[in-house]
Structure formats: structure tokens, C-alpha cells
Amino acid sequence: MHAIIALWCHPRSMSTAIERIMRARGDCTCFHEPFLYDYYVNRAVRPLPHFDEEQTKPVRYEDIRQSILDAARDQTVFIKDMSYYIVPGLFDDPDFSDLLTNVFLIRDPERSILSYFKLDPDVSLEEIGLEAQWRHFQWLEERGAHPFVIEAEAVQADPQGIIADFWQRVGLSHAPHAFEWQADSLPEDWKDVAGWHDNVSGSKGIAPPKPQKGGMTFADAVAKAPHLQDYLDHHRVFHEKLKAAAR
């Protein structure tokens, strides 16, 4: 079986841009949030806006798991997914987890919460995602897996350096051609969640960070939805814990 590399994220953490790079390598079978279907379709935790269910995709955890294992028979697999989709259920399936090379991606939650709120004002506390990431990370550490953490801000500042280090850590060769992709070339398996990825779909690579000018600020969002401050306060501690583990 080939390697299965799992990038565990929280929403709006720039994970889709990293997935674009992994797809542009051309040597991995890539899965775009496969366990989303277990969370939002099979268990129907709540309706997901900007989502058009693809009827051919597996929806049960067991079937999604098997599709990943089947793909790994032929080629290295890359998964981009959210910890909150499968925590704590994954803790009952250590055999599957032990097959994965685990990497965590984090972003300043003030920015990620604001970005999510703009797309889905009904976002739940769990969907902010950082608490589940921390619980997932801790569990892996306790099992001796020793995953590592990447910060989205570091990737923006130095995409080639940070991603090259990521590739080295997970056993992939360097692929400089992968840092650019064709704009407006939406991968086929993103079409069910295309509304979440307008920015990266229209881009050709990872742009350096820019100061925010105009538009809604986090303070503006809190004025409309005061509970967002509680969401930030709750998840900030988990972001800081994961940030301390970044290396």
C-alpha cells in the first residue's frame, strides 16, 4: 500500500490552496474533504449551505474509509479534510488512523471565523474546527504518531519554503512545477462545494498576505452576531496550543 497523507484543517484555513498544489504535483490521488459526506449527509448534523450533494460519492464513514484504502493500492493518496467531521469517532478506529501520515494546518481564528461567517452566518461552534483539531492532535501524540503543524500565515509568507519542508517530512519529492495552476480550472470533485472556493478557483497560486482594506471586519461581524466573540474566545486557546506545536 502507498502512503496516505492527511492534511487535517479547520474551515477557511487556506487548506484548499494547499490541496491545489498537491493536485498540481500530478503524482497523488487527491480526496477533497471525503468525510464531509459522513458529517453532513449520512449523520445530517445540520444542512451545509453552498453544497450540492454528488450522488456517486460514498456517505458512510466505513465506505469513505474503504475508498481511500482502495486508492492507496495504486498511488500515494492525499486527503484534505476537517478533524471535526470524524472526531471523536476516529478514536474508535486506530487501525485506520495508524495508516495515515498526519499534518495539521491552522490559521488565526479571527480571520477564519470571519471568512466562514461571510459564507454561512449560521456556522456552529463545532464547525470553527480548532477544538476538534486539538483533540485529534493530542490523541495522535498519545499514540506516538507525532504529527506536525503548519501555519497558514507561514505558507502565505513563504509558500515554496514551507511546502518544500512539508513534502520532505512526508516523504515526497520536490515538485517546483506545482506552485502554479491554471486559473478557473475547477477540479471535477470540487463541484459539489464550488461556492466555498471562489477565491482559490480563480487564482493561479498562493499570493503573499495583504493588509485588509475595506469590507467586513471581525468587529463588524460581532456587532451583527455577538456569539462570534464567544466562538473566538473558545477556539483561540486551541489555536495557541497548536501554534506552539508548529515546527
N, C-alpha and C positions, 0 to 999 in steps of 0.2 A: 504493500500500500504506500502511496505517495504521501508527502506531508500535507497536513491540513492546517493552514494558518488562519487564526480567528482574530479579527480586529473588533474588540468589544468597545462600544461607543455609548454616548448619550446623544439624544437628538440635537441637531444643529451644531455639531461639534467639528464640522469640516470633514467628516468621515467619507462623504460621497466623493469629494475631490481626491482623497487618497485612493478610494476604490477606482476612480478613473485612471490613476497612474498604474494601479495593479492590472487593470484590464489592458492598458496600452502596452504592458510588457509582452503580452501575447503568448505567455508560457504557463498560464494558470487558468483553471476553470473557476470563474468567479460567481459567488452567490450574493445577491443583494437582499439583505435582511430576510432570509428564508423563514426565520421563526416568527416574523411579523404575522404570518398566517395562522400560527397556533394561537397567538395572543388575541388578535382582533377578529379572526374568522371562527376558528374552532372553539375557543373559550369565550369569544364575543365579550371581552371585558368592557368595551364601550365602542361606539361607532368611530371610525377613523375618517376624518374629512380628507378630501383630495385623494380618494382611494377608489379605484375600480378593480374589484376582485378579478383575478385571472383564474378561470375555472380549471385550467390544466395543472395548476400548482398544488402540491400536497399541503394539507392544512393541519394534520395531526402531528404532534411532536415526533412520534415514532416514525412516521413516513418521511418527514423532513430530514430527520437524522439519517435514515437509510439512503435518501437521495444524495446526501453529502458523502457518505461512505462509498456508495457506488461510484461517484465521480472520482474519488481518490484512488480507485483502482487503476485509472488510466493516466492521471495527471495530477500535479500539485494543485491543491484547492485553496482558494482564498475566500473567506467568509467575512462580510461586513455586517455586523448585527448589534442589537441592543441587549445589554445584560438584563434589563427589566422584563424582556419577553420570556426569559427562561429561569430567572431566579425567583424563588428557591427551588423550582422543580429540578433544575440541573443537578442539584446536590444529591439527588437520588439516583443519578446516572453517572457515577465517577468513571465507569469504563469508557464512555464516550468522551468525557472531558479529558481523560488521560491521553487520548489520541491527538489532542489539539496543541498547537503552538500558540500561546495566548499573548496578545498585545492589547493594551488599553489606551484609548485616546480620550483626552479631556480638553475642555475649553472653559474659559471664565464663564461661570453660570449666569452672571448678569447679562452677558451677550447672548448666550444660548437660550435663556428663558425669554428674553425679548424677541429673538428671532422666531421662536416657537409660537409665542403669543400672537404675533402678527399673522401667522398662518392658521392658528387654531386657538381662539380665545377660551375654549373650554378645556385646555390642557390640564391634566390632573397632576397632583403632587408626584405620583409614581412615575409619570411619563417624563418628568425632568431628568430622571435616569441616573443621577450620580450616586444616590444611595445604593441602588442595586449594583452598580459597578463596584463600589467599595466592598460590599458584602461578597461579591463574586471574587474580587481580587484577594480578599482576606482568606477565603476558602481555598483558593489555589495555593496561596502561600503556605497555609497549614498543611496542604498535601505535598509540599515540596516542589511545586511546579515553577515557582519564581518567575512570574510574568513580568514584563516591563511596561512602562508608561511613557506615552508620547504626549506632549502638549501641542495643541493646535497652533498656538501663538509661535512656538518654535518652528513648526513646519512652515508657517507663512513667512517667517523671517529668513529661513534657510532651507527651502524645500529639498534641494539636491543633497545637502549635507545630512539632514535628519533622515530622509528616506533612504539614502545610501547606508546609513548606520542601521536602520530598521532592517533592510534587506540582508545585511551581513549577519545580524543577530538571528534571523530566522532561516539562514542558510540559502538565500537566493543570490544569484549572480547580479552584478551591477548592470543596469539597463538604462543608459542615459537617454535613449530614444523615447522613454515612457513619460517624460515630464511634459510633453505636449500632446494634445489630442485634437481631433477635428471639432470645431465649434458646431453646435446644433446637431451633433450626431448622438442621439439618444439611444443608449443600449436597449435592445428589444425587451429585456426583462425588467426595465425600469418603467415601462409604460403604465403599469397599474398605479404607480405613485409619482407620475410625472409632475404633478402640481407641487411637489415638495422640492423639486430640483431645478427650478428655472435658472438660477444663477450659474450653477456648475454646468448645466446643459449648454448654455450659451458661451461658456468660457473656453479657453484653449490651454489653460494651465493654472497653476496656483499663483495668484497675484500677491505681492507684498502687502502687509497691513496698511490700511489707510485710516486717518482720523475720521470719526463720524461727523458728517456735515448735514444738518437738516434732518427731517424725518422724525419719527417717534423715538424718544429716549426711554430708558427704563423708568425714570421718574414719571414720564407721561403715562406709561403703561400701568404703573402702580396707582396713579390717580384714577384710572378707569377701573382697575381691578386690584384693590388693596391686598388681596391674598397673595399676590405675586411676591410681595416683600417677605411674607412668611415662607413661600417656596424657596426664595433665595437664601434666607437665613437657615432654613433646614438643610439645604444641599451644599451650602458654602463649606461647611465643616468636612463633608466627604470629598469635595474638590481639593481642599487643603491637604487632606490625608493622602490622596492620590498624587497630588503635585509633589509632596515630599518624597514619594517613591519614584518619581521620574528620574531617569538617569541615562 
